[in-house]
Amino acid sequence: MNYSILIAEGIKSSDYADYDVMEFLSLKDLQKYRASHPEKMKYKYSYLLSSGIRQDGRHIGIVNADHFKKFVKRVKESGINI
């Protein structure tokens, strides 16, 4: 199965339509990105491990979290190797 990791990030008081969305194909790539771009207090984050896209265009969420460390922990606990 092909998995992808999606991150949405934006300023806490802004509209969700203004959030930036990024896609990573491995947990290692996400960890490298976070090492060089740490989370900031004024931003809100949403992490999602997706197993694909439904016919209506929405992602099929497997694991999600609002913080990087919690997301990594949940992905590892799920047993999914990405």
Jmol script that loads the backbone (N, CA, C; Angstrom):
load data "model"
ATOM      1  N   MET A   1       0.847  -1.179   0.000  1.00  0.00           N
ATOM      2  CA  MET A   1       0.000   0.000   0.000  1.00  0.00           C
ATOM      3  C   MET A   1       0.894   1.243   0.000  1.00  0.00           C
ATOM      4  N   ASN A   2       0.489   2.252  -0.721  1.00  0.00           N
ATOM      5  CA  ASN A   2       1.245   3.503  -0.778  1.00  0.00           C
ATOM      6  C   ASN A   2       0.700   4.489   0.240  1.00  0.00           C
ATOM      7  N   TYR A   3       1.567   4.909   1.134  1.00  0.00           N
ATOM      8  CA  TYR A   3       1.197   5.880   2.154  1.00  0.00           C
ATOM      9  C   TYR A   3       1.856   7.216   1.847  1.00  0.00           C
ATOM     10  N   SER A   4       1.252   8.276   2.344  1.00  0.00           N
ATOM     11  CA  SER A   4       1.878   9.594   2.289  1.00  0.00           C
ATOM     12  C   SER A   4       1.561  10.322   3.587  1.00  0.00           C
ATOM     13  N   ILE A   5       2.447  11.233   3.938  1.00  0.00           N
ATOM     14  CA  ILE A   5       2.276  12.042   5.141  1.00  0.00           C
ATOM     15  C   ILE A   5       1.962  13.459   4.702  1.00  0.00           C
ATOM     16  N   LEU A   6       0.899  14.005   5.246  1.00  0.00           N
ATOM     17  CA  LEU A   6       0.502  15.374   4.928  1.00  0.00           C
ATOM     18  C   LEU A   6       0.606  16.236   6.175  1.00  0.00           C
ATOM     19  N   ILE A   7       1.089  17.449   5.986  1.00  0.00           N
ATOM     20  CA  ILE A   7       1.150  18.424   7.079  1.00  0.00           C
ATOM     21  C   ILE A   7       0.434  19.676   6.607  1.00  0.00           C
ATOM     22  N   ALA A   8      -0.446  20.180   7.447  1.00  0.00           N
ATOM     23  CA  ALA A   8      -1.050  21.494   7.225  1.00  0.00           C
ATOM     24  C   ALA A   8      -0.559  22.387   8.353  1.00  0.00           C
ATOM     25  N   GLU A   9      -0.066  23.577   8.002  1.00  0.00           N
ATOM     26  CA  GLU A   9       0.413  24.496   9.033  1.00  0.00           C
ATOM     27  C   GLU A   9       0.023  25.914   8.675  1.00  0.00           C
ATOM     28  N   GLY A  10      -0.349  26.656   9.718  1.00  0.00           N
ATOM     29  CA  GLY A  10      -0.729  28.046   9.528  1.00  0.00           C
ATOM     30  C   GLY A  10      -0.778  28.775  10.847  1.00  0.00           C
ATOM     31  N   ILE A  11      -0.876  30.082  10.773  1.00  0.00           N
ATOM     32  CA  ILE A  11      -0.962  30.902  11.977  1.00  0.00           C
ATOM     33  C   ILE A  11      -2.275  30.588  12.681  1.00  0.00           C
ATOM     34  N   LYS A  12      -2.234  30.473  14.005  1.00  0.00           N
ATOM     35  CA  LYS A  12      -3.378  30.011  14.796  1.00  0.00           C
ATOM     36  C   LYS A  12      -4.673  30.766  14.517  1.00  0.00           C
ATOM     37  N   SER A  13      -4.625  32.054  14.330  1.00  0.00           N
ATOM     38  CA  SER A  13      -5.858  32.827  14.155  1.00  0.00           C
ATOM     39  C   SER A  13      -6.313  32.908  12.699  1.00  0.00           C
ATOM     40  N   SER A  14      -5.557  32.332  11.772  1.00  0.00           N
ATOM     41  CA  SER A  14      -5.903  32.446  10.354  1.00  0.00           C
ATOM     42  C   SER A  14      -6.925  31.393   9.939  1.00  0.00           C
ATOM     43  N   ASP A  15      -7.507  31.608   8.781  1.00  0.00           N
ATOM     44  CA  ASP A  15      -8.487  30.698   8.206  1.00  0.00           C
ATOM     45  C   ASP A  15      -7.766  29.445   7.689  1.00  0.00           C
ATOM     46  N   TYR A  16      -8.410  28.287   7.808  1.00  0.00           N
ATOM     47  CA  TYR A  16      -7.794  27.040   7.354  1.00  0.00           C
ATOM     48  C   TYR A  16      -7.461  27.075   5.863  1.00  0.00           C
ATOM     49  N   ALA A  17      -8.191  27.836   5.081  1.00  0.00           N
ATOM     50  CA  ALA A  17      -7.914  27.949   3.649  1.00  0.00           C
ATOM     51  C   ALA A  17      -6.553  28.591   3.387  1.00  0.00           C
ATOM     52  N   ASP A  18      -6.029  29.316   4.365  1.00  0.00           N
ATOM     53  CA  ASP A  18      -4.729  29.978   4.222  1.00  0.00           C
ATOM     54  C   ASP A  18      -3.561  29.111   4.685  1.00  0.00           C
ATOM     55  N   TYR A  19      -3.827  27.921   5.180  1.00  0.00           N
ATOM     56  CA  TYR A  19      -2.760  27.042   5.673  1.00  0.00           C
ATOM     57  C   TYR A  19      -1.940  26.499   4.498  1.00  0.00           C
ATOM     58  N   ASP A  20      -0.659  26.284   4.754  1.00  0.00           N
ATOM     59  CA  ASP A  20       0.217  25.623   3.786  1.00  0.00           C
ATOM     60  C   ASP A  20       0.127  24.123   4.008  1.00  0.00           C
ATOM     61  N   VAL A  21       0.122  23.363   2.921  1.00  0.00           N
ATOM     62  CA  VAL A  21       0.061  21.903   3.012  1.00  0.00           C
ATOM     63  C   VAL A  21       1.285  21.328   2.310  1.00  0.00           C
ATOM     64  N   MET A  22       1.936  20.377   2.975  1.00  0.00           N
ATOM     65  CA  MET A  22       3.113  19.716   2.419  1.00  0.00           C
ATOM     66  C   MET A  22       2.910  18.210   2.464  1.00  0.00           C
ATOM     67  N   GLU A  23       3.530  17.518   1.526  1.00  0.00           N
ATOM     68  CA  GLU A  23       3.430  16.060   1.466  1.00  0.00           C
ATOM     69  C   GLU A  23       4.827  15.448   1.551  1.00  0.00           C
ATOM     70  N   PHE A  24       4.939  14.381   2.328  1.00  0.00           N
ATOM     71  CA  PHE A  24       6.187  13.635   2.471  1.00  0.00           C
ATOM     72  C   PHE A  24       5.889  12.166   2.206  1.00  0.00           C
ATOM     73  N   LEU A  25       6.834  11.483   1.581  1.00  0.00           N
ATOM     74  CA  LEU A  25       6.626  10.080   1.251  1.00  0.00           C
ATOM     75  C   LEU A  25       7.252   9.124   2.253  1.00  0.00           C
ATOM     76  N   SER A  26       7.985   9.673   3.236  1.00  0.00           N
ATOM     77  CA  SER A  26       8.550   8.815   4.281  1.00  0.00           C
ATOM     78  C   SER A  26       8.634   9.584   5.595  1.00  0.00           C
ATOM     79  N   LEU A  27       8.630   8.845   6.678  1.00  0.00           N
ATOM     80  CA  LEU A  27       8.762   9.442   8.005  1.00  0.00           C
ATOM     81  C   LEU A  27      10.150  10.063   8.158  1.00  0.00           C
ATOM     82  N   LYS A  28      11.135   9.451   7.541  1.00  0.00           N
ATOM     83  CA  LYS A  28      12.506   9.971   7.599  1.00  0.00           C
ATOM     84  C   LYS A  28      12.588  11.354   6.942  1.00  0.00           C
ATOM     85  N   ASP A  29      11.919  11.531   5.803  1.00  0.00           N
ATOM     86  CA  ASP A  29      11.899  12.840   5.132  1.00  0.00           C
ATOM     87  C   ASP A  29      11.227  13.890   6.011  1.00  0.00           C
ATOM     88  N   LEU A  30      10.143  13.512   6.666  1.00  0.00           N
ATOM     89  CA  LEU A  30       9.457  14.433   7.573  1.00  0.00           C
ATOM     90  C   LEU A  30      10.365  14.810   8.738  1.00  0.00           C
ATOM     91  N   GLN A  31      11.066  13.842   9.301  1.00  0.00           N
ATOM     92  CA  GLN A  31      11.961  14.113  10.428  1.00  0.00           C
ATOM     93  C   GLN A  31      13.102  15.041  10.016  1.00  0.00           C
ATOM     94  N   LYS A  32      13.639  14.873   8.816  1.00  0.00           N
ATOM     95  CA  LYS A  32      14.678  15.777   8.313  1.00  0.00           C
ATOM     96  C   LYS A  32      14.130  17.194   8.171  1.00  0.00           C
ATOM     97  N   TYR A  33      12.914  17.299   7.643  1.00  0.00           N
ATOM     98  CA  TYR A  33      12.294  18.612   7.473  1.00  0.00           C
ATOM     99  C   TYR A  33      12.093  19.287   8.829  1.00  0.00           C
ATOM    100  N   ARG A  34      11.563  18.566   9.802  1.00  0.00           N
ATOM    101  CA  ARG A  34      11.302  19.139  11.126  1.00  0.00           C
ATOM    102  C   ARG A  34      12.596  19.502  11.846  1.00  0.00           C
ATOM    103  N   ALA A  35      13.675  18.782  11.582  1.00  0.00           N
ATOM    104  CA  ALA A  35      14.963  19.113  12.199  1.00  0.00           C
ATOM    105  C   ALA A  35      15.451  20.485  11.733  1.00  0.00           C
ATOM    106  N   SER A  36      15.171  20.819  10.478  1.00  0.00           N
ATOM    107  CA  SER A  36      15.604  22.117   9.951  1.00  0.00           C
ATOM    108  C   SER A  36      14.521  23.192  10.044  1.00  0.00           C
ATOM    109  N   HIS A  37      13.277  22.792  10.270  1.00  0.00           N
ATOM    110  CA  HIS A  37      12.149  23.722  10.396  1.00  0.00           C
ATOM    111  C   HIS A  37      11.286  23.320  11.596  1.00  0.00           C
ATOM    112  N   PRO A  38      11.718  23.635  12.821  1.00  0.00           N
ATOM    113  CA  PRO A  38      10.948  23.217  14.007  1.00  0.00           C
ATOM    114  C   PRO A  38       9.583  23.909  14.089  1.00  0.00           C
ATOM    115  N   GLU A  39       8.667  23.270  14.822  1.00  0.00           N
ATOM    116  CA  GLU A  39       7.351  23.871  15.044  1.00  0.00           C
ATOM    117  C   GLU A  39       7.507  25.181  15.815  1.00  0.00           C
ATOM    118  N   LYS A  40       6.623  26.132  15.517  1.00  0.00           N
ATOM    119  CA  LYS A  40       6.646  27.435  16.192  1.00  0.00           C
ATOM    120  C   LYS A  40       5.364  27.600  17.001  1.00  0.00           C
ATOM    121  N   MET A  41       5.472  28.317  18.111  1.00  0.00           N
ATOM    122  CA  MET A  41       4.333  28.484  19.023  1.00  0.00           C
ATOM    123  C   MET A  41       3.155  29.209  18.372  1.00  0.00           C
ATOM    124  N   LYS A  42       3.400  30.164  17.481  1.00  0.00           N
ATOM    125  CA  LYS A  42       2.294  30.939  16.907  1.00  0.00           C
ATOM    126  C   LYS A  42       1.567  30.197  15.783  1.00  0.00           C
ATOM    127  N   TYR A  43       2.067  29.018  15.417  1.00  0.00           N
ATOM    128  CA  TYR A  43       1.458  28.236  14.347  1.00  0.00           C
ATOM    129  C   TYR A  43       0.667  27.058  14.908  1.00  0.00           C
ATOM    130  N   LYS A  44      -0.300  26.621  14.114  1.00  0.00           N
ATOM    131  CA  LYS A  44      -1.074  25.429  14.425  1.00  0.00           C
ATOM    132  C   LYS A  44      -0.733  24.396  13.353  1.00  0.00           C
ATOM    133  N   TYR A  45      -0.621  23.128  13.763  1.00  0.00           N
ATOM    134  CA  TYR A  45      -0.199  22.069  12.859  1.00  0.00           C
ATOM    135  C   TYR A  45      -1.203  20.922  12.862  1.00  0.00           C
ATOM    136  N   SER A  46      -1.276  20.248  11.732  1.00  0.00           N
ATOM    137  CA  SER A  46      -2.076  19.041  11.625  1.00  0.00           C
ATOM    138  C   SER A  46      -1.298  18.042  10.776  1.00  0.00           C
ATOM    139  N   TYR A  47      -1.047  16.866  11.338  1.00  0.00           N
ATOM    140  CA  TYR A  47      -0.296  15.813  10.655  1.00  0.00           C
ATOM    141  C   TYR A  47      -1.252  14.670  10.338  1.00  0.00           C
ATOM    142  N   LEU A  48      -1.119  14.086   9.142  1.00  0.00           N
ATOM    143  CA  LEU A  48      -1.995  13.000   8.723  1.00  0.00           C
ATOM    144  C   LEU A  48      -1.204  11.969   7.931  1.00  0.00           C
ATOM    145  N   LEU A  49      -1.361  10.703   8.303  1.00  0.00           N
ATOM    146  CA  LEU A  49      -0.843   9.601   7.498  1.00  0.00           C
ATOM    147  C   LEU A  49      -2.009   9.114   6.654  1.00  0.00           C
ATOM    148  N   SER A  50      -1.861   9.215   5.345  1.00  0.00           N
ATOM    149  CA  SER A  50      -2.932   8.878   4.416  1.00  0.00           C
ATOM    150  C   SER A  50      -2.599   7.595   3.671  1.00  0.00           C
ATOM    151  N   SER A  51      -3.630   6.779   3.454  1.00  0.00           N
ATOM    152  CA  SER A  51      -3.438   5.554   2.676  1.00  0.00           C
ATOM    153  C   SER A  51      -3.996   5.696   1.264  1.00  0.00           C
ATOM    154  N   GLY A  52      -4.360   6.906   0.885  1.00  0.00           N
ATOM    155  CA  GLY A  52      -4.880   7.143  -0.460  1.00  0.00           C
ATOM    156  C   GLY A  52      -5.964   8.201  -0.459  1.00  0.00           C
ATOM    157  N   ILE A  53      -6.628   8.305  -1.597  1.00  0.00           N
ATOM    158  CA  ILE A  53      -7.670   9.321  -1.770  1.00  0.00           C
ATOM    159  C   ILE A  53      -8.962   8.639  -2.192  1.00  0.00           C
ATOM    160  N   ARG A  54     -10.060   9.054  -1.570  1.00  0.00           N
ATOM    161  CA  ARG A  54     -11.378   8.535  -1.931  1.00  0.00           C
ATOM    162  C   ARG A  54     -11.842   9.167  -3.243  1.00  0.00           C
ATOM    163  N   GLN A  55     -12.950   8.683  -3.760  1.00  0.00           N
ATOM    164  CA  GLN A  55     -13.497   9.218  -5.008  1.00  0.00           C
ATOM    165  C   GLN A  55     -13.914  10.678  -4.872  1.00  0.00           C
ATOM    166  N   ASP A  56     -14.252  11.102  -3.651  1.00  0.00           N
ATOM    167  CA  ASP A  56     -14.662  12.497  -3.455  1.00  0.00           C
ATOM    168  C   ASP A  56     -13.469  13.438  -3.256  1.00  0.00           C
ATOM    169  N   GLY A  57     -12.231  12.903  -3.355  1.00  0.00           N
ATOM    170  CA  GLY A  57     -11.035  13.726  -3.257  1.00  0.00           C
ATOM    171  C   GLY A  57     -10.463  13.874  -1.860  1.00  0.00           C
ATOM    172  N   ARG A  58     -11.115  13.300  -0.865  1.00  0.00           N
ATOM    173  CA  ARG A  58     -10.613  13.390   0.513  1.00  0.00           C
ATOM    174  C   ARG A  58      -9.628  12.260   0.780  1.00  0.00           C
ATOM    175  N   HIS A  59      -8.650  12.569   1.623  1.00  0.00           N
ATOM    176  CA  HIS A  59      -7.649  11.563   1.983  1.00  0.00           C
ATOM    177  C   HIS A  59      -8.221  10.564   2.986  1.00  0.00           C
ATOM    178  N   ILE A  60      -7.733   9.339   2.912  1.00  0.00           N
ATOM    179  CA  ILE A  60      -8.117   8.283   3.848  1.00  0.00           C
ATOM    180  C   ILE A  60      -7.115   8.331   4.995  1.00  0.00           C
ATOM    181  N   GLY A  61      -7.528   8.882   6.115  1.00  0.00           N
ATOM    182  CA  GLY A  61      -6.640   9.059   7.257  1.00  0.00           C
ATOM    183  C   GLY A  61      -6.463   7.788   8.061  1.00  0.00           C
ATOM    184  N   ILE A  62      -5.214   7.456   8.351  1.00  0.00           N
ATOM    185  CA  ILE A  62      -4.883   6.287   9.160  1.00  0.00           C
ATOM    186  C   ILE A  62      -4.456   6.727  10.558  1.00  0.00           C
ATOM    187  N   VAL A  63      -3.567   7.722  10.612  1.00  0.00           N
ATOM    188  CA  VAL A  63      -3.041   8.257  11.868  1.00  0.00           C
ATOM    189  C   VAL A  63      -3.023   9.771  11.745  1.00  0.00           C
ATOM    190  N   ASN A  64      -3.422  10.471  12.820  1.00  0.00           N
ATOM    191  CA  ASN A  64      -3.323  11.933  12.798  1.00  0.00           C
ATOM    192  C   ASN A  64      -2.943  12.452  14.176  1.00  0.00           C
ATOM    193  N   ALA A  65      -2.400  13.675  14.194  1.00  0.00           N
ATOM    194  CA  ALA A  65      -2.008  14.330  15.445  1.00  0.00           C
ATOM    195  C   ALA A  65      -1.793  15.814  15.165  1.00  0.00           C
ATOM    196  N   ASP A  66      -1.793  16.592  16.243  1.00  0.00           N
ATOM    197  CA  ASP A  66      -1.591  18.036  16.132  1.00  0.00           C
ATOM    198  C   ASP A  66      -0.147  18.458  16.387  1.00  0.00           C
ATOM    199  N   HIS A  67       0.684  17.529  16.842  1.00  0.00           N
ATOM    200  CA  HIS A  67       2.081  17.854  17.132  1.00  0.00           C
ATOM    201  C   HIS A  67       2.993  16.779  16.557  1.00  0.00           C
ATOM    202  N   PHE A  68       4.168  17.191  16.142  1.00  0.00           N
ATOM    203  CA  PHE A  68       5.123  16.317  15.462  1.00  0.00           C
ATOM    204  C   PHE A  68       5.486  15.080  16.280  1.00  0.00           C
ATOM    205  N   LYS A  69       5.915  15.263  17.520  1.00  0.00           N
ATOM    206  CA  LYS A  69       6.361  14.123  18.332  1.00  0.00           C
ATOM    207  C   LYS A  69       5.232  13.125  18.569  1.00  0.00           C
ATOM    208  N   LYS A  70       4.034  13.632  18.802  1.00  0.00           N
ATOM    209  CA  LYS A  70       2.879  12.753  19.011  1.00  0.00           C
ATOM    210  C   LYS A  70       2.573  11.974  17.725  1.00  0.00           C
ATOM    211  N   PHE A  71       2.687  12.642  16.583  1.00  0.00           N
ATOM    212  CA  PHE A  71       2.431  11.984  15.305  1.00  0.00           C
ATOM    213  C   PHE A  71       3.432  10.854  15.062  1.00  0.00           C
ATOM    214  N   VAL A  72       4.714  11.131  15.259  1.00  0.00           N
ATOM    215  CA  VAL A  72       5.749  10.111  15.056  1.00  0.00           C
ATOM    216  C   VAL A  72       5.492   8.915  15.970  1.00  0.00           C
ATOM    217  N   LYS A  73       5.146   9.174  17.212  1.00  0.00           N
ATOM    218  CA  LYS A  73       4.865   8.098  18.170  1.00  0.00           C
ATOM    219  C   LYS A  73       3.683   7.250  17.702  1.00  0.00           C
ATOM    220  N   ARG A  74       2.620   7.900  17.248  1.00  0.00           N
ATOM    221  CA  ARG A  74       1.431   7.165  16.796  1.00  0.00           C
ATOM    222  C   ARG A  74       1.710   6.341  15.544  1.00  0.00           C
ATOM    223  N   VAL A  75       2.499   6.878  14.624  1.00  0.00           N
ATOM    224  CA  VAL A  75       2.841   6.124  13.413  1.00  0.00           C
ATOM    225  C   VAL A  75       3.628   4.879  13.797  1.00  0.00           C
ATOM    226  N   LYS A  76       4.600   5.024  14.676  1.00  0.00           N
ATOM    227  CA  LYS A  76       5.401   3.872  15.101  1.00  0.00           C
ATOM    228  C   LYS A  76       4.547   2.846  15.835  1.00  0.00           C
ATOM    229  N   GLU A  77       3.606   3.314  16.669  1.00  0.00           N
ATOM    230  CA  GLU A  77       2.712   2.402  17.393  1.00  0.00           C
ATOM    231  C   GLU A  77       1.777   1.658  16.448  1.00  0.00           C
ATOM    232  N   SER A  78       1.440   2.268  15.315  1.00  0.00           N
ATOM    233  CA  SER A  78       0.521   1.635  14.368  1.00  0.00           C
ATOM    234  C   SER A  78       1.152   0.431  13.673  1.00  0.00           C
ATOM    235  N   GLY A  79       2.487   0.370  13.686  1.00  0.00           N
ATOM    236  CA  GLY A  79       3.173  -0.734  13.027  1.00  0.00           C
ATOM    237  C   GLY A  79       3.366  -0.535  11.533  1.00  0.00           C
ATOM    238  N   ILE A  80       2.930   0.598  11.022  1.00  0.00           N
ATOM    239  CA  ILE A  80       3.087   0.894   9.597  1.00  0.00           C
ATOM    240  C   ILE A  80       4.503   1.396   9.361  1.00  0.00           C
ATOM    241  N   ASN A  81       5.165   0.807   8.393  1.00  0.00           N
ATOM    242  CA  ASN A  81       6.536   1.197   8.066  1.00  0.00           C
ATOM    243  C   ASN A  81       6.508   2.103   6.841  1.00  0.00           C
ATOM    244  N   ILE A  82       6.746   3.366   7.062  1.00  0.00           N
ATOM    245  CA  ILE A  82       6.749   4.323   5.956  1.00  0.00           C
ATOM    246  C   ILE A  82       8.063   5.081   5.955  1.00  0.00           C
TER     247      ILE A  82
END
end "model"
wireframe off; spacefill off
backbone 0.3
color backbone group
